[in-house]
Amino acid sequence: MDYKKTNAPLNTVTRDMVSMAEQTGNVYETVCIIGKRANQIAQEMKKELDKKLQEFASTDNLEEVSENREQIEISRFYEKLPKPTLIATQEYVDHKLYFSNPLKEREHLDD
């Protein structure tokens, strides 16, 4: 996923949880959905960052100074991105997340 193109805010935003919970009918379920997605995003971002920093794993002492600058640039880029929780919340609000509750689906089939 391209996190540069997300429209998630960089700072924490106060949200109306009652209106956010309308999709699920349950505030706790909404928070769980957003939390699980935030964990997925955090893992993806960490893998991507590790992959980029892996290039700098083997360095010579002479090249270390110039490569450190590149490492710092990459790290700063990731620090400036919105936090995974904010990205996940924005995806939820924009209806970009697919989620299902097997227990609810089973209850509807039993009725």
C-alpha positions as CSV (number, residue, x, y, z in Angstrom):
1,M,0.0,0.0,0.0
2,D,1.2,3.5,-0.8
3,Y,1.1,5.4,2.5
4,K,2.2,8.6,0.9
5,K,-1.1,9.0,-0.8
6,T,-3.3,8.5,2.3
7,N,-5.5,11.3,3.3
8,A,-5.2,10.4,7.0
9,P,-4.4,13.3,9.4
10,L,-0.9,13.5,10.8
11,N,-2.3,14.5,14.3
12,T,-4.9,12.9,16.5
13,V,-8.5,13.9,15.6
14,T,-11.5,13.7,18.0
15,R,-14.1,11.5,16.4
16,D,-17.7,10.7,17.3
17,M,-17.6,7.0,18.2
18,V,-21.4,6.6,18.1
19,S,-21.6,7.6,14.5
20,M,-18.5,5.5,13.7
21,A,-20.1,2.5,15.3
22,E,-23.2,2.7,13.0
23,Q,-21.7,0.2,10.5
24,T,-21.2,-2.5,13.1
25,G,-23.8,-1.5,15.8
26,N,-21.1,-1.9,18.5
27,V,-18.4,0.5,19.6
28,Y,-16.2,-2.3,20.9
29,E,-16.4,-4.2,17.6
30,T,-15.5,-1.0,15.7
31,V,-12.5,-0.4,17.8
32,C,-11.4,-4.0,17.3
33,I,-11.7,-3.7,13.5
34,I,-9.7,-0.5,13.5
35,G,-7.1,-2.0,15.9
36,K,-6.6,-5.1,13.8
37,R,-6.2,-3.1,10.6
38,A,-3.7,-0.8,12.4
39,N,-1.6,-3.8,13.4
40,Q,-1.6,-5.0,9.7
41,I,-0.5,-1.6,8.5
42,A,2.2,-1.3,11.2
43,Q,3.6,-4.7,10.1
44,E,3.5,-3.7,6.4
45,M,5.3,-0.5,7.2
46,K,7.9,-2.2,9.3
47,K,8.6,-4.8,6.6
48,E,9.0,-2.1,4.1
49,L,11.3,0.0,6.3
50,D,13.4,-3.1,7.2
51,K,13.7,-3.9,3.5
52,K,15.0,-0.4,2.6
53,L,17.4,-0.4,5.5
54,Q,18.7,-3.9,4.7
55,E,20.6,-2.3,1.8
56,F,22.8,-0.5,4.4
57,A,23.5,-3.7,6.4
58,S,27.0,-4.3,5.1
59,T,29.1,-1.1,5.0
60,D,32.7,-0.1,4.9
61,N,34.0,2.5,7.3
62,L,34.8,5.0,4.5
63,E,31.3,4.8,3.1
64,E,29.5,4.8,6.5
65,V,29.1,8.6,6.7
66,S,27.4,9.0,3.3
67,E,25.2,6.0,3.8
68,N,24.2,7.2,7.3
69,R,22.7,10.2,5.7
70,E,20.6,8.1,3.4
71,Q,19.4,6.0,6.4
72,I,18.5,9.1,8.2
73,E,16.5,10.4,5.2
74,I,14.6,7.1,5.0
75,S,13.9,7.0,8.8
76,R,12.7,10.6,8.7
77,F,10.3,9.8,5.9
78,Y,8.7,7.0,7.9
79,E,8.6,9.2,11.0
80,K,6.6,11.8,9.1
81,L,4.0,9.4,7.9
82,P,0.6,9.2,9.8
83,K,0.6,6.6,12.5
84,P,-1.0,3.2,11.6
85,T,-4.0,3.8,13.9
86,L,-4.8,7.1,12.1
87,I,-4.5,5.4,8.7
88,A,-6.7,2.5,9.8
89,T,-9.3,4.9,11.2
90,Q,-9.4,6.9,8.0
91,E,-9.8,3.8,6.0
92,Y,-12.7,2.8,8.2
93,V,-14.4,6.2,8.0
94,D,-14.0,6.1,4.2
95,H,-15.6,2.6,4.0
96,K,-12.4,1.2,2.5
97,L,-12.2,-1.7,5.0
98,Y,-13.9,-5.1,4.5
99,F,-14.9,-6.8,7.7
100,S,-17.3,-9.6,8.7
101,N,-18.4,-11.1,11.9
102,P,-18.9,-14.9,11.5
103,L,-21.0,-15.0,14.7
104,K,-23.5,-12.4,13.4
105,E,-23.7,-14.2,10.1
106,R,-24.4,-17.5,11.8
107,E,-27.1,-15.9,13.9
108,H,-28.9,-14.6,10.8
109,L,-28.8,-18.1,9.2
110,D,-30.3,-19.7,12.3
111,D,-33.2,-17.3,12.4
